[in-house]
Amino acid sequence: MSNPTARPSAGSMLYFLMALTLGSYFTFAAVQGDYGVFRQVEISAEAETLRAERDKLAAELAEMQNRTKRLSDTYLDLDLLDEQARDVLGYVRADEIVIR
């Protein structure tokens, strides 16, 4: 007769323990690893930050290119030239009063 309270053999316990350990390892690696879910969220947030910085730098570059073109030999903006001369060199016209 078979005994209903018999324990499982050591081999099946070892097999179950090994499967549980491997399952836990791969689950942890899928969530926390170098290419896991959390790392993918960090990468996409960093990419969005870098895109915003790239757009800001592109706008600054466009502004600098516009000012450079306006001060070039082919297209001279006298108002911008006057503004730059006043700002950089400290020029003031004779009929102006400087308040500091």
Residue pairs with C-beta under 8 A, 6 or more apart in sequence:
29 36
30 36
30 37
31 37
31 38
32 38
33 39
67 80
69 75
70 76
70 77
70 80
71 77
71 80
71 81
71 84
85 91
86 92
92 98
